[in-house]
Amino acid sequence: MSVLIFIDHSDGQIKKSSLEVLSYGAKLAAQTGSEAFGLLLGTVTEDLATLGKYGIKKVYQVNNETLNHMDTQQYTNLIAEAATQLTAKIILFSNNLTGKAIAPRLSAKLKAGLVSGASALPDTGNGFIVKKSVFSGKAFANISISTDIKIISLNPNSYHIESGSGTAEIVQLGLTVDAAKTKLLSTQKASGEVVLSEAEIVVSGGRGLKGPQNWGMIEELAKLLGAATACSRPVADEHWRPHNEHVGQTGLAIAPNLYIAIGISGAIQHLAGVNRSKVIVVINKDPEAPFFKAADYGIVGDAFEVVPKIIEAVKKLKAS
Amino acid sequence: MKILVCISKTPDTTAKVAFKDNNTKFASEGVQWIINPYDEWYSLVRAIELKEKDPSTIIHLVTVALADADPIIRKALALGGDEAIRINADSHDSYYIAAQLAEIAKQGSYDLIFTGKETIDYNGSAIGGMLAEMLGLPYISLATKFDLSGTTATAIREIEGGEETDELSLPAVVSCQKGVAEQRIPNMKGIMGARTKPLKVVEPIAIDPLTSVVSFELPPQKAGVKLVPADNPEELVRLLHEEAKLI
């Protein structure tokens, strides 16, 4: 019996959200008296043995470059095969874009109950109950999984990475890789150095910034804080910023430790994408902006006056 | 070309989220119900656009719901689509719903099956993937563009760190999100026409759900905003550093 953790990667790098799942999985294995293993499909530049520091004993790999492009059918078949060989009873994913594509498919294949978007470790005291975010961050549901094999996908940035010492044994799995039915034509990388879905700090701009020419200060503040940049729906709709920066009900839902909203009124559709943020800062010149009700800190003021001063203060802080 | 569009009934985006019966059920009293926005704005509208390009296309809508979903099904038919199928069952888990939809999909031999990215109530993002597996079909998750040339589809989908363009042969299952199409509003002709379009009701097949909701809870209330004067933004930086310890 084991806990099998799917390790996601892109451009040869293991995703930060997967490190969270490794930490979560190691903890869950200890809680259920089993062992935690990682599973990586494809190739990465990192030394997989170092993943042992997150508390896993072994990393299984299907070392095949064609798997660096994810086809859901191909991935599902390989993970199902690995899970059967390793008698995995719990299979874990990050609820990132990759996890959303594969975990449901695997759930149907193995007839294994799935909770997607988990926000905490399961309660295994009496049954197997997983807490997940529902109603676009406005509530939680406690879901019981009744099947022998259980699948959980963990919301990014909802479990802290725990690392110690330890080395994992790398085991190559000689599984047959079927031909993918989807053919990759091209890849377009997102702009920005920090991936929005994984960012701990996000600096976000809205219509209050008046035009794309004024994003310099947003980018500067983000860079200083090691943050990702984001925007509200009207900003993406007006093409001031790329669509992949749009957070909200119809865009990306994020849960950073710190969300700084500048010139965003905070309509309910926007809040649905950011209300899981741990701390929210709102800078808006309208004191009636609904966002202040959801905020932890706020400044009622003109962003064009306030933000440059904040940038200077952060520079001073970083220099001290 | 036959397209199946899976739709779901969800509470309106602005609905108050509260629970009853010892926090085991969503308190639906007074709640306005809508078609899940991802299903309506993106999958359904894209299917309608494909039919506008090729009028021989047939669009069927399908939902798993009781009779109280009929008004939203009529609204979907007012946007477009030739007929609707309602599987007469209350909602259970994603697996149960996907299995019901798969049964309809098998009977109708569709070339293309659209779902929304997720529903705005359970946020599971699970139906498309499950359905694809049950039908043994390729699956494009979280598409932001979708085009057809004969039976070859080209899709752009969102992946970690960007987007990729994929090509595949139909039949296939695609989950749609923003970018695939633009929201439309039904016109009077559509609304009148929807009244006479067929709405078939079928009974569910026997399926055991794999998961069940034990209880709901609301997140802890925020303590309230701490306002910093606009002439002293340095104070905000100090609070984020010393009090919140985030920068």
Interface residues (C-beta under 8 A of the other chain):
Chain A: D8 S10 D11 K15 H69 M70 D71 T72 Q73 T76 N95 N96 L97 T98 K100 A101 I102 A103 P104 R105 L106 S107 A108 K109 K111 A112 G113 L114 V115 S116 G117 I129 S133 V134 F135 S136 G137 K138 A139 F140 A141 N142 I143 S144 I145 S146 T147 K181 T182 K183 L184 L185 S186 T187 Q188 K189 A190 V195 S197 I201 L225 H243 N244 H246 Q249 T250 G251 A253 N257 L258 I268 Q269 A272 N275 V279 V281 V282 F292 K293 A294 A295 D296 Y297 G298 I299 V300 G301 D302 E305 V306 V307 K309 I310 A313 V314 L317
Chain B: P11 T13 T14 V17 F19 P37 Y38 W41 D93 S94 Y95 A98 I120 D121 Y122 N123 G124 S125 A126 I127 G128 G129 M130 L131 A132 E133 M134 P138 Y139 I140 S141 L142 T144 T154 I156 E158 I159 E160 G161 G162 E163 E164 T165 D166 E167 L168 S169 Q177 K178 G179 L210 T211 S212 V213 V214 S215 F216 E217 L218 P219 K222 A223 V225 K226 L227 V228 P229 A230 D231 P233 E234 L236 V237 R238 L239 L240 H241 A244 L246 I247
